[in-house]
Amino acid sequence: MPRRLKVLMSAYACEPGQGSEPGVGWNWAHEMARWHDVWVLTRANNRPTIEQVPVPAGEGRVRWVYFDLPRWARFWKRGSRGIQAYYWLWQLAAWRVGARLHREVGFDLFHHVTFGKYWVPSYLSFLPVKSILGPLGGGESTPPALAGTFSRSGRWYERKRNLVRVLANRDPILRATLRRASLVAATTEESRRTIERLGAPRMVVEAQCGVTEGELAFFARIPIRVEQPFRLISIGRLLHWKGFHLGLAAFARFNRVCPDSEYWVVSSGPEGGALKQLAAELGIADRVTFWGRLPKLADVYDKLAQADALVHPAVHEAFGNVCLEALAAGRPVICLDAGGPSLQVTEPCGFKAPVTTLEQSLDSMAKAMEALYRNPELRVRMGAAARERARTHFHWARKAERMNALYEAVCEAG
């Protein structure tokens, strides 16, 4: 029987009942504690929500270690850029906490889980133990054919993002972090190639997010919809790289031949005004509803239940949790053949539009919408396949089994 390992896990973002990065940290910690004794180093401000969750009888294998920078240093944590600066400083200071813990505990393995971006080094990986980093993303880039579709602010953002990655890739500490890792898990093939070029000796591809048994049961209660009117939905912050402008353009093509259809857009963001203007210019303003930011997550899921398929044409995204939720709810997904969504969506449960040219992308998405519109049986068949895909590949328990095999392989290696 494999021995229980003593594992130090770095989870800057870690909270129960949350999606995105906080949920990733929480679920990796609890899933890996099924086999090993796990110490989780996380931010002190996560403590109230973590300690509200009762510990199941007999578990006691997750030990929480809370750490934050001194109060005087927290001025860095202002706005999105401030969060990144604070995170970098937190990682730097966390090494001393981890080194002290290692002297007391004697860890067998270090595992970095959040934040899941490759270009900010985890100094804890310099501890004298085997280490696993990830899943890490951030190596995804906008397909060249689609880069010219962004707003001015979007193009400026992309230039800054690309510059940050170029500078980060030249950081000797980052390169040393990746090279000394026993294993690096990448969220996508794009990130795998990027990290591999920086010298990581061993790579696997593993999705960042997952779904719990409770979430699968919740989404399974949402019936597959075949009523009229045919309705598409996009969910997510209205940011340029989410590609909702591409979804609107494809819908305009589709709606000309299938007018008994609607498109819902849920959430808000800096591109909201531009998207509404685009809908008017395309002549589809009366067929598109912008719901804005809904007050509760339950309201978002209610809108998803009233739609037939999810349109999520993100141009560079490490995962895309909304795609997984749509699959679990039995909704086919229309996405681009790029980034994390393209790994989630397979032919039985959705459509991936090629990104060779803009015309090809829009035409492919419009044809996918039409195929679902004209064939309710296809929606039912794809919906069932989508649920099966979510359960068999993205269930947290299955993900943890794969990660546990990697833990054992890394620690057994010489």
Number of C-alpha atoms within 10 A of each C-alpha: 3 7 8 14 17 19 27 28 29 28 24 27 22 31 24 17 12 13 17 16 20 19 20 26 28 22 24 25 29 18 20 22 22 17 16 20 20 27 23 25 23 24 21 14 14 17 16 10 12 16 12 9 11 7 12 7 6 6 11 11 18 20 14 18 18 15 18 17 16 7 7 7 12 15 10 15 14 12 8 9 11 14 15 16 14 20 20 16 16 20 18 15 16 22 17 14 15 23 16 11 16 19 9 9 13 15 21 17 23 28 27 26 27 26 23 24 19 27 21 19 21 25 21 25 25 16 16 14 18 21 27 25 27 23 28 27 28 23 24 21 19 18 19 12 14 17 16 13 15 19 14 11 12 18 16 11 15 18 11 12 13 14 12 12 16 12 10 17 19 11 15 11 15 19 19 17 22 27 18 18 22 23 23 28 26 30 29 28 20 21 25 26 15 18 27 17 12 18 16 22 15 17 18 15 18 22 23 27 24 26 24 15 11 9 14 18 12 12 18 16 12 17 14 21 19 18 11 12 13 23 23 25 23 29 25 20 19 24 18 26 23 21 22 25 24 25 25 25 19 22 29 23 19 21 20 12 11 16 13 13 20 20 26 21 25 21 17 18 13 13 20 19 11 14 20 18 12 16 20 14 10 14 14 22 17 10 18 22 16 16 14 17 18 13 9 8 9 10 13 17 17 11 17 24 21 19 25 29 31 26 31 24 28 28 26 22 23 30 23 22 20 18 26 25 22 26 31 29 28 32 32 32 34 28 30 28 21 25 28 29 29 25 18 23 24 17 11 15 25 25 22 23 21 19 20 13 12 18 13 14 23 25 18 21 27 23 17 20 28 19 13 20 24 12 11 16 12 16 24 21 15 25 28 21 22 28 23 16 21 23 21 12 15 22 18 21 21 17 21 22 15 12 18 17 10 16 24 15 13 16 15 8 8 5
